[in-house]
């Protein structure tokens, strides 16, 4: 193959998206699982590099199963983190919450049994849009239940990850609202990640586990993707949130076998 033909083949691969262009950003779309509830409230975009702020929500489109845009589903304002790598997008809360004006007028944007996709158009220098498709399930209108979480205790003397089966997904934006504290009440340093469609929380400590009892604690603001918290579902009156407290679950690292 001549040099000219090799260059031509390379250009073709880039045009098809088989080879990413230099500077092209990639994005993870959460909820990461295959399904979302009809009353989904929060979507998070995790880019591998900072995005230009304010984030242009015109880059986003929520599509039905036929590829048609679901109009007025998303708020026209995105919520970025400090460096612009994580962008939170809300579905219109007025359409999500039953009994209020927009919900009475237009209903929820998502319907149980449907298939929907979020399309994220590339920014400047990016190549192809990113698309995440979900199956829509029944609305989830119950408070979070941390008491039902299952903790797999790590081995003491190791840096094995603490694995917590959350039973149901949490909002990916809430992963930092769960922490581990030692017997003296000091927060244990380490790294956190969500797995299994945002339904498993894993914590890897910066130093080996000690043998004493620890606690897994949650912030009162911890939410699932539908905005439900431990003390109140999103559908409940807001007044209850002021007295809400986080959960606390004790575990003790296992002795090495």
LINMOTA-V571079 format. One record per pair of residues at least 4 apart in sequence whose C-alpha atoms are under 7 Angstrom apart, sorted by the first residue. I is the first residue (numbers start at 1). J is the second residue. D is the distance in Angstrom with one decimal. If there is no record, write none. Layout:
# LINMOTA-V571079
I_J_D ; I_J_D
This chain:
# LINMOTA-V571079
1_5_6.2 ; 1_6_6.5 ; 2_6_6.3 ; 3_7_6.2 ; 4_8_6.2 ; 5_9_6.2 ; 6_10_6.2 ; 7_11_6.2 ; 8_12_6.3 ; 9_13_6.3 ; 10_14_6.3 ; 11_15_6.2 ; 12_16_6.2 ; 13_17_6.2 ; 13_18_5.2 ; 13_19_5.9 ; 14_18_5.8 ; 14_19_4.9 ; 14_20_6.5 ; 14_21_6.8 ; 20_24_6.5 ; 21_127_6.8 ; 23_125_6.2 ; 23_126_6.9 ; 24_125_5.8 ; 24_126_4.2 ; 24_127_6.3 ; 25_47_6.7 ; 25_48_6.2 ; 25_49_6.5 ; 25_126_6.0 ; 26_47_5.8 ; 26_48_5.8 ; 27_45_6.4 ; 27_46_5.3 ; 27_47_4.3 ; 27_48_6.4 ; 28_45_5.8 ; 28_46_5.0 ; 28_47_6.5 ; 29_44_6.0 ; 29_45_4.9 ; 29_46_6.5 ; 29_132_6.6 ; 30_43_5.7 ; 30_44_5.1 ; 30_45_6.4 ; 30_172_6.5 ; 31_43_6.4 ; 31_172_6.8 ; 31_197_6.8 ; 31_198_6.8 ; 32_197_4.6 ; 32_198_6.2 ; 33_197_3.8 ; 33_198_6.9 ; 34_134_5.1 ; 34_135_6.2 ; 35_134_4.8 ; 35_135_4.5 ; 35_136_5.7 ; 35_137_6.6 ; 36_40_6.3 ; 36_134_6.3 ; 36_135_6.3 ; 36_136_5.2 ; 36_137_6.0 ; 37_136_5.5 ; 37_137_4.7 ; 37_138_5.4 ; 37_139_4.9 ; 37_140_6.1 ; 38_110_5.1 ; 38_111_5.5 ; 38_112_5.6 ; 38_136_5.8 ; 38_137_5.8 ; 38_138_5.5 ; 38_139_4.6 ; 39_96_5.4 ; 39_139_5.1 ; 39_140_6.8 ; 39_226_5.7 ; 40_225_5.8 ; 40_226_4.5 ; 41_90_5.7 ; 41_91_5.1 ; 41_93_6.7 ; 41_96_6.9 ; 41_225_5.9 ; 41_226_4.7 ; 41_227_6.1 ; 42_88_6.9 ; 42_89_6.0 ; 42_90_4.7 ; 42_91_6.3 ; 42_225_5.5 ; 42_226_6.7 ; 43_88_5.8 ; 43_89_5.1 ; 43_90_6.2 ; 44_86_6.9 ; 44_87_5.7 ; 44_88_4.4 ; 44_89_6.1 ; 44_172_6.9 ; 44_173_6.8 ; 45_86_5.6 ; 45_87_5.0 ; 45_88_6.3 ; 46_85_5.9 ; 46_86_4.6 ; 46_87_6.6 ; 47_85_5.0 ; 47_86_6.2 ; 48_85_6.5 ; 49_85_5.6 ; 50_83_5.9 ; 50_84_4.6 ; 50_85_4.4 ; 51_55_6.9 ; 51_84_5.1 ; 51_85_6.1 ; 53_84_6.9 ; 55_78_6.4 ; 57_76_6.1 ; 57_77_6.7 ; 57_78_6.6 ; 59_120_5.7 ; 59_121_4.8 ; 60_118_7.0 ; 60_119_5.7 ; 60_120_4.8 ; 60_121_6.3 ; 61_69_6.3 ; 61_118_5.8 ; 61_119_5.2 ; 61_120_6.8 ; 62_69_5.6 ; 62_70_5.6 ; 62_116_7.0 ; 62_117_5.8 ; 62_118_4.6 ; 62_119_6.4 ; 63_67_5.2 ; 63_68_5.2 ; 63_69_4.3 ; 63_70_5.5 ; 63_116_5.5 ; 63_117_5.1 ; 63_118_6.2 ; 64_68_5.4 ; 64_69_6.3 ; 64_70_6.4 ; 64_115_6.2 ; 64_116_4.6 ; 64_117_6.5 ; 65_114_6.9 ; 65_115_5.0 ; 65_116_5.5 ; 70_109_6.9 ; 73_91_5.7 ; 73_92_5.9 ; 73_109_5.5 ; 74_90_6.0 ; 74_91_4.3 ; 74_92_5.4 ; 75_90_5.8 ; 75_91_5.8 ; 75_92_5.2 ; 78_87_6.5 ; 78_88_5.8 ; 78_89_5.1 ; 79_87_5.6 ; 79_88_4.9 ; 79_89_6.4 ; 80_84_5.4 ; 80_86_5.7 ; 80_87_4.3 ; 80_88_6.1 ; 81_85_6.7 ; 81_86_5.5 ; 81_87_6.4 ; 92_96_6.5 ; 93_97_6.0 ; 94_100_6.2 ; 94_101_6.8 ; 94_102_5.2 ; 94_103_5.8 ; 95_102_5.0 ; 95_103_4.0 ; 95_106_7.0 ; 95_107_5.8 ; 95_108_5.1 ; 95_109_7.0 ; 96_103_6.5 ; 96_108_5.4 ; 97_103_6.5 ; 97_235_6.1 ; 98_103_5.8 ; 99_103_6.3 ; 99_104_6.0 ; 100_104_6.0 ; 101_105_6.1 ; 102_106_5.8 ; 102_107_7.0 ; 103_107_4.4 ; 103_108_6.1 ; 110_136_6.9 ; 111_136_6.4 ; 112_136_5.0 ; 112_137_4.8 ; 112_138_5.3 ; 113_135_6.9 ; 113_136_5.4 ; 113_137_6.1 ; 114_135_6.2 ; 114_136_5.4 ; 115_134_5.8 ; 115_135_4.7 ; 115_136_6.0 ; 116_133_5.7 ; 116_134_5.5 ; 116_135_6.6 ; 117_131_6.5 ; 117_132_5.4 ; 117_133_4.1 ; 117_134_6.1 ; 118_131_5.6 ; 118_132_5.3 ; 118_133_6.5 ; 119_129_6.4 ; 119_130_5.8 ; 119_131_4.5 ; 119_132_6.7 ; 120_129_5.3 ; 120_130_5.1 ; 120_131_6.3 ; 121_129_4.3 ; 121_130_6.6 ; 122_126_4.9 ; 122_127_6.2 ; 122_128_6.0 ; 122_129_5.2 ; 140_226_6.9 ; 141_228_6.9 ; 141_233_5.7 ; 141_234_6.9 ; 141_235_6.7 ; 142_228_6.7 ; 142_233_5.3 ; 143_228_5.3 ; 143_229_5.3 ; 143_230_5.0 ; 143_231_6.2 ; 143_232_5.1 ; 143_233_4.6 ; 144_228_6.2 ; 144_229_5.3 ; 144_230_4.3 ; 145_230_6.1 ; 146_247_6.6 ; 149_164_6.6 ; 149_165_5.6 ; 149_166_4.9 ; 149_167_6.3 ; 150_164_5.6 ; 150_165_5.0 ; 150_166_6.8 ; 151_163_6.0 ; 151_164_4.6 ; 151_165_6.4 ; 152_162_6.3 ; 152_163_5.3 ; 152_164_6.3 ; 153_162_5.9 ; 153_251_6.6 ; 153_252_6.6 ; 153_253_5.3 ; 153_254_6.4 ; 154_160_5.6 ; 154_161_6.2 ; 154_162_5.4 ; 154_253_5.1 ; 154_254_6.1 ; 155_160_6.6 ; 155_253_5.1 ; 155_254_4.5 ; 155_255_5.7 ; 155_256_5.5 ; 156_208_6.9 ; 156_209_4.8 ; 156_210_5.4 ; 156_211_5.3 ; 156_253_5.0 ; 156_254_5.6 ; 156_255_5.6 ; 156_256_6.4 ; 157_208_5.0 ; 157_209_5.2 ; 157_210_6.1 ; 158_208_4.6 ; 158_209_5.8 ; 159_204_6.3 ; 159_205_5.8 ; 159_207_6.3 ; 159_208_4.6 ; 159_209_6.3 ; 160_204_6.3 ; 161_202_6.1 ; 161_203_5.2 ; 161_204_4.4 ; 162_202_5.6 ; 162_203_5.1 ; 162_204_6.5 ; 163_200_6.9 ; 163_201_6.0 ; 163_202_4.7 ; 163_203_6.7 ; 164_200_5.6 ; 164_201_5.1 ; 164_202_6.3 ; 165_199_6.5 ; 165_200_4.8 ; 165_201_6.7 ; 166_199_5.3 ; 166_200_5.6 ; 167_199_6.2 ; 168_199_5.2 ; 169_197_6.7 ; 169_198_4.9 ; 169_199_4.0 ; 169_224_6.3 ; 170_174_6.9 ; 170_198_6.0 ; 170_199_6.4 ; 170_223_6.0 ; 170_224_3.9 ; 170_225_5.9 ; 171_223_5.8 ; 171_224_4.5 ; 171_225_4.5 ; 172_198_6.5 ; 174_222_5.5 ; 174_223_6.4 ; 177_218_5.8 ; 177_219_5.2 ; 177_222_5.9 ; 178_217_5.8 ; 178_218_4.5 ; 178_219_6.5 ; 179_216_5.8 ; 179_217_5.4 ; 179_218_6.4 ; 180_187_5.9 ; 180_188_5.6 ; 180_214_7.0 ; 180_215_5.7 ; 180_216_4.7 ; 180_217_6.2 ; 181_185_5.4 ; 181_186_5.2 ; 181_187_4.2 ; 181_188_5.3 ; 181_214_5.8 ; 181_215_5.4 ; 181_216_6.6 ; 182_186_5.5 ; 182_187_6.5 ; 182_188_6.5 ; 182_213_6.9 ; 182_214_4.6 ; 182_215_6.5 ; 183_212_6.7 ; 183_213_5.8 ; 183_214_5.6 ; 188_205_6.9 ; 189_205_5.9 ; 189_206_5.6 ; 190_203_6.6 ; 190_204_5.4 ; 190_205_4.0 ; 190_206_4.5 ; 191_203_5.7 ; 191_204_5.2 ; 191_205_6.4 ; 192_202_5.7 ; 192_203_4.7 ; 192_204_6.6 ; 193_201_6.1 ; 193_202_5.5 ; 193_203_6.8 ; 194_198_5.1 ; 194_200_5.6 ; 194_201_4.8 ; 194_202_6.3 ; 195_199_6.3 ; 195_200_5.0 ; 195_201_6.5 ; 196_200_5.7 ; 209_253_6.9 ; 211_252_6.8 ; 211_253_5.8 ; 212_252_6.1 ; 213_250_6.8 ; 213_251_5.8 ; 213_252_4.4 ; 214_250_5.8 ; 214_251_5.4 ; 214_252_5.9 ; 215_248_6.3 ; 215_249_5.4 ; 215_250_4.3 ; 215_251_6.0 ; 216_248_5.6 ; 216_249_5.0 ; 216_250_6.2 ; 217_246_6.7 ; 217_247_5.6 ; 217_248_4.5 ; 217_249_6.5 ; 218_222_6.8 ; 218_246_4.8 ; 218_247_5.2 ; 218_248_6.7 ; 219_246_4.8 ; 220_244_6.0 ; 220_245_5.2 ; 220_246_4.5 ; 221_229_6.7 ; 222_229_5.9 ; 223_227_5.3 ; 223_228_5.3 ; 223_229_4.8 ; 224_228_5.5 ; 224_229_6.9 ; 227_234_5.3 ; 228_232_6.3 ; 228_233_4.2 ; 228_234_4.8 ; 229_233_5.8 ; 231_241_6.7 ; 231_244_5.7 ; 232_236_5.9 ; 232_240_6.8 ; 232_241_6.9 ; 240_244_6.8
